[in-house]
Amino acid sequence: MSVIIIEDEKPSARRLQRMLKKIDLEADVMLHSVEESINWFRENIHPDLIFLDIQLSDGLSFEIFETVEIKSVIIFTTAYDEYALQAFKLNSIDYLLKPIDEDDLLTAVKKYKERTIQKQAVTLDFSDIKKLLVNPIGREYKKRFSVKVGQHLKLISIDEIECFYSKNKGTYVYTTEGRNYLLDTSLEHLEKELEPQTFFRINRKYFVNINAIKDMVSYTNSRLQIKLKTYKEDEVVVARERVKDFKTWLE
């Protein structure tokens, strides 16, 4: 298993290297800038796993991926939490905040190893397996909802929906056009009808559409605040106990 560290602060890089050695991982290569990393990736076989800081001496590490196609698995190690959304869009499995905790590091490495074992143990593509798990053969999910508007019925496609939410004992759908409609159902019932790769129940009040997420921001008590593209009526926050599952859902 090949591992490298990309970190502009050399003391932090050496500390992480020592922490990895304690769990039998050798990181012999340590890079310290965007330019150095790009040159290294162009001339060397890419590693299995990268521990990647975000703010390097000559820019953000995201710039590396704009120049070089990297398929290595990434564990982000950073003092900043405002880049979580960009990080999740890359091939990352964890986002560790500095100073790195030994238990958190061990958990991240275990997650990588489990993911590798799973890939080696099956012949199906991972995306196909995931589809089978969340959408068993024969299972159909809602493609549209009908809502009453005055004396008329309006059909709303699932692609037009940013979120579902409950308020004042009612269940509402919020669309990309910025409109709310009352539904004759409950969030509990919706849980059985919504395609789980697209919709996630972040707390007892909200289901959000992954395609409607504009940004994610760290919130109090280890929670995440979700910024949707259009919906701005209330704060949309991932419950603390749902944060881990939510991050897994994003992968």
SULHUBEL-V856760 format. One record per pair of residues at least 4 apart in sequence whose ideal C-beta (glycine too) atoms are under 6 Angstrom apart, sorted by the first residue. I is the first residue (numbers start at 1). J is the second residue. Records with the same first field share a line. If there is no record, write none. Layout:
I->J, J
This chain:
1->48
2->47, 48
3->25, 27, 47, 49
4->29, 47, 50
5->13, 16, 27, 30, 51
6->31, 37, 52
7->12, 13, 53
8->32, 56, 57
13->30
17->27
19->105
20->25, 27
23->106
31->36, 37, 40
32->36
33->56, 57, 58
34->56, 58, 59, 63, 64
35->58
37->64
38->64, 67, 68
40->44
41->68
46->70, 72
47->72
49->73, 112
50->72, 74
51->75, 77
52->61, 74, 76
53->77, 78
54->60, 61, 78, 83
56->61
59->63
62->86
73->91, 93, 112
74->90, 91, 92
75->94, 108
76->87, 92, 95
77->96, 100
79->98
81->218
83->87
84->95, 216
85->215, 216
87->92, 95
88->250
93->111, 112
94->108
96->100, 104
100->105
117->121
124->128, 129
131->135
134->196, 197
135->139
141->195
142->193
143->158
144->155, 157
145->156
146->153, 155
147->154, 181
149->154
156->160
160->175, 176
161->173, 175, 209
162->174, 176, 209, 212, 228, 230, 231
163->174, 206, 208, 231
164->173, 190, 207
165->172, 205, 206
166->171, 187, 205
170->182
171->183, 185, 186, 187
172->180, 182
173->181, 183
174->180, 231
175->179
176->230
178->230
185->189
190->194
194->199
198->209, 210
199->207, 209
200->249
201->207
202->206, 208, 238, 242
203->239
206->236
208->226
212->228, 229
214->227, 229
215->227
216->224, 226
217->225
219->223, 224, 225, 237
221->240
222->240
223->237, 238, 240
224->238, 243
225->237
226->236
238->242, 243, 246
242->246
